[in-house]
Amino acid sequence: MPPHIPHTDRPDLKADCANCFGLCCVALPFARSADFAADKPAGTPCGNLRDDFRCGIHTRLRESGYTGCTVFDCLGAGQKVSQVTFGGRDWRAEPDTARTMFAVFPVVRQLHELLRYAAEALDLPAARPVHPELSRLHDRIDALSRGGADELAALDVGALRAEVNVLLLRAGELARAEVPGRRKDHRGADLMGARLRGARLRGASLRGAYLIAADLTGADLRRADLIGADLRDADLSGADLTGALFLTQAQLNAARGDGATRIPDALTRPAHWTARPGRAARR
């Protein structure tokens, strides 16, 4: 078995738009809303997509009403489908590939999401009891993600997600168990708009919790399990997410924060977060 590469150093799990055929701008649908300035059905190119597969308004997406685009992260699925599954053949030059390519892209994106979570769990020393089984499942999913288009289109991603989730749940429990004291369980809780300013949520389970527009200003979220938590428009100003489990860049991009918000080293502070006057930005 090849040596394990930390998930923070996995370029294959990071978007590389230069090697993608603009798949997220074509394959996925969106509707006119607070997140998108127009309607677009699946399989139809966004009006802002240029001939070179780049976005014509990339530097001003939020100002142009396309906040949803700044939140999405393909986790490297775009370049894999473009360069591996279809061997560098683009849907414009070979229109016959378009329908299958657009159908396969969201499948591979889900596989990469599972790979990303599994890779993070394999980086957790406390989760060693589940590492052997998780490593085998990770390698199986990785192999599937490199399969042919027909094989990918027929894949039951839901069944794979269920297998991985059991191990991720256990990994999260083992990691959170290292936090002293009583750990709160808000798994799947409806906390939309909740007033959680300064809340002590260290080591809490917030798996799948609805935290839309919640006030988490100054909250302690160290070692909290945030897999699947909906953080859209949540206020993380001054919050401490050091060591938060299964937190993704997309979740941070969907939230609000400031220069005092502390985030895991593996993630990047979103450009739209404001800097708090008089305070230096901290990770």
C-alpha positions in Angstrom: 0.0 0.0 0.0 1.4 3.5 -0.9 2.2 5.9 1.9 -0.8 7.9 3.1 -0.9 11.5 1.9 -2.5 14.0 4.3 -5.7 15.4 2.9 -4.3 18.9 3.2 -1.7 17.9 0.5 -4.0 16.2 -1.9 -4.0 18.2 -5.2 -6.4 15.7 -6.7 -9.1 16.8 -4.1 -8.7 20.5 -5.0 -10.3 22.3 -7.9 -8.0 22.9 -10.9 -10.2 25.1 -13.2 -7.4 25.4 -15.8 -7.7 21.7 -16.5 -11.5 21.6 -16.5 -14.0 22.2 -19.3 -16.1 24.5 -17.2 -18.3 21.6 -16.0 -19.8 23.3 -13.0 -20.8 26.1 -15.3 -22.7 23.8 -17.6 -23.7 20.5 -16.0 -25.4 21.9 -12.9 -28.7 23.8 -12.8 -29.5 26.9 -10.8 -32.5 29.1 -10.3 -32.8 32.9 -10.0 -32.5 33.6 -6.3 -30.4 35.4 -3.7 -27.6 33.1 -4.9 -27.9 33.3 -8.6 -28.9 36.2 -10.9 -30.6 34.1 -13.5 -32.2 30.7 -14.2 -30.1 28.0 -15.9 -31.1 24.4 -16.6 -28.7 21.5 -16.3 -26.7 20.9 -19.4 -26.9 24.5 -20.6 -23.8 26.7 -20.4 -23.9 29.7 -18.1 -24.1 32.9 -20.1 -20.9 34.0 -18.4 -18.8 31.0 -19.6 -16.2 32.1 -22.1 -14.9 30.1 -25.1 -11.8 29.1 -23.1 -14.0 27.5 -20.4 -13.2 30.3 -18.0 -15.8 32.5 -16.1 -16.1 36.0 -17.6 -17.1 37.5 -14.2 -15.0 35.4 -11.9 -13.5 38.3 -10.1 -16.9 39.9 -9.4 -19.2 37.0 -9.0 -20.7 38.2 -5.7 -21.3 41.8 -7.0 -22.9 40.3 -10.1 -25.4 38.2 -8.1 -23.7 34.9 -8.3 -22.8 34.2 -4.7 -23.7 30.5 -5.2 -20.8 30.1 -7.6 -18.4 31.4 -4.9 -19.6 28.7 -2.5 -19.4 25.7 -4.8 -16.3 23.5 -4.7 -16.0 20.5 -7.1 -13.2 19.1 -4.9 -11.2 18.2 -8.0 -14.0 16.4 -9.8 -13.9 18.8 -12.7 -10.4 18.1 -13.9 -10.7 14.4 -13.3 -13.8 14.1 -15.5 -12.2 16.3 -18.1 -8.8 14.8 -18.2 -9.2 11.3 -16.9 -12.7 10.1 -17.6 -12.8 11.7 -21.0 -9.1 11.9 -21.7 -9.0 15.6 -22.5 -11.8 15.5 -25.0 -14.1 18.5 -24.4 -17.8 18.7 -24.9 -17.6 21.6 -27.4 -15.2 19.9 -29.8 -17.0 16.5 -29.4 -20.7 17.3 -28.7 -21.6 13.6 -28.5 -19.7 13.4 -25.2 -21.7 16.3 -23.6 -24.7 14.4 -22.2 -22.6 11.7 -20.6 -20.0 14.1 -19.3 -22.5 16.3 -17.6 -24.2 13.3 -16.0 -20.9 11.9 -14.7 -19.6 15.1 -13.2 -21.9 15.3 -10.2 -21.3 11.6 -9.5 -17.5 12.1 -9.4 -18.0 15.2 -7.3 -19.8 13.1 -4.7 -17.1 10.5 -4.8 -14.4 13.2 -4.3 -16.4 14.5 -1.3 -16.3 11.0 0.2 -12.6 10.8 -0.5 -12.0 14.1 1.1 -13.8 13.1 4.3 -12.2 9.7 4.4 -8.7 11.3 3.9 -9.3 13.7 6.8 -10.4 10.8 9.1 -7.3 9.0 8.2 -5.3 12.0 9.4 -6.9 11.8 12.9 -4.7 9.9 15.3 -7.6 9.3 17.6 -9.5 7.4 14.8 -6.8 4.7 14.4 -9.3 1.9 15.4 -11.2 2.5 12.1 -8.2 3.4 9.9 -7.7 -0.1 8.3 -11.3 -0.4 7.2 -11.5 3.3 6.2 -8.3 3.0 4.2 -9.7 0.0 2.2 -12.9 1.8 1.5 -11.1 5.0 0.5 -8.9 3.1 -2.0 -12.0 1.4 -3.4 -13.8 4.7 -3.9 -10.7 6.2 -5.5 -10.5 3.4 -8.0 -14.2 3.8 -8.8 -13.7 7.5 -9.4 -11.2 6.6 -12.1 -13.5 4.2 -13.9 -15.2 4.6 -17.3 -18.1 7.0 -18.0 -20.7 4.2 -18.2 -19.5 2.6 -15.0 -19.6 5.9 -13.2 -23.1 6.8 -14.5 -24.5 3.5 -13.2 -22.8 3.8 -9.7 -24.9 3.7 -6.6 -23.3 6.6 -4.7 -25.9 6.5 -2.0 -24.8 3.0 -0.9 -21.2 4.1 -0.8 -22.1 7.1 1.2 -23.8 4.9 3.7 -20.7 2.7 4.1 -18.4 5.7 4.6 -20.8 7.5 6.9 -20.7 4.7 9.5 -16.9 4.9 9.7 -16.8 8.7 9.6 -19.3 8.8 12.5 -17.1 6.5 14.5 -14.0 8.5 13.6 -15.7 11.7 14.7 -16.8 10.1 18.0 -13.3 8.9 18.7 -11.8 12.4 18.0 -14.4 14.2 20.1 -13.9 11.8 23.0 -10.5 13.5 23.5 -12.3 16.7 24.5 -12.8 16.8 28.3 -16.2 17.3 29.9 -19.7 16.9 28.6 -20.0 17.2 24.8 -23.2 18.6 23.3 -25.2 16.6 20.8 -27.0 18.7 18.2 -26.9 16.2 15.4 -29.4 17.2 12.7 -30.8 19.9 14.9 -32.8 22.8 13.5 -30.7 25.8 14.7 -31.6 28.2 11.9 -31.2 31.8 13.2 -30.3 30.5 16.6 -28.6 32.9 19.0 -25.4 31.0 19.9 -23.1 33.9 20.5 -20.2 32.7 22.7 -21.7 29.2 22.8 -19.5 26.5 24.3 -19.6 23.9 21.5 -16.2 22.4 21.8 -16.3 18.8 20.8 -20.0 19.0 20.0 -21.8 17.0 17.3 -23.3 19.3 14.8 -23.5 16.7 12.0 -26.2 17.8 9.5 -27.4 20.6 11.8 -29.2 23.5 10.2 -27.2 26.6 11.2 -28.5 28.9 8.5 -28.1 32.6 9.6 -27.2 31.4 13.2 -25.3 33.8 15.3 -22.1 31.9 16.3 -20.1 35.1 17.1 -17.3 34.2 19.4 -18.5 30.5 19.7 -16.0 27.8 20.7 -16.3 25.2 17.9 -12.9 23.5 18.5 -13.1 19.8 17.7 -16.8 20.1 16.8 -18.0 17.6 14.2 -19.4 19.8 11.4 -19.9 17.3 8.6 -22.9 18.2 6.5 -23.8 21.2 8.7 -25.5 24.0 6.8 -23.6 27.2 7.6 -25.2 29.5 5.0 -25.1 33.1 6.2 -24.1 31.9 9.7 -22.0 34.5 11.6 -18.7 33.1 12.6 -17.1 36.4 13.5 -14.5 35.8 16.3 -15.5 32.1 16.5 -12.8 29.4 17.1 -13.0 26.5 14.6 -9.5 25.2 15.4 -9.4 21.5 14.8 -13.1 21.4 13.7 -13.9 18.0 12.2 -14.9 17.6 8.5 -15.3 21.3 8.0 -15.0 22.1 4.2 -14.0 25.2 2.3 -17.5 25.4 0.8 -19.0 25.6 4.3 -16.7 28.5 5.2 -17.5 30.2 1.9 -21.2 30.1 2.6 -20.8 31.6 6.1 -19.8 35.1 7.3 -16.7 35.7 9.4 -14.0 38.2 10.1 -10.2 38.6 10.8 -10.7 37.2 14.3 -12.3 34.0 13.2 -9.9 31.1 13.7 -10.0 28.4 11.1 -8.2 25.1 10.4 -4.8 25.4 8.7 -6.0 23.3 5.8 -8.7 25.9 4.8 -8.5 29.4 3.4 -10.1 32.5 4.8 -12.8 33.5 2.4 -12.1 36.7 0.5 -15.5 38.2 1.4 -15.0 37.9 5.1 -14.4 41.3 6.7 -11.4 42.2 8.7 -12.2 43.4 12.2 -10.7 46.9 12.7 -7.7 47.0 15.0 -7.3 43.2 15.1 -4.9 41.1 13.1 -6.3 38.2 11.1 -5.7 34.9 12.8 -6.0 31.4 11.5 
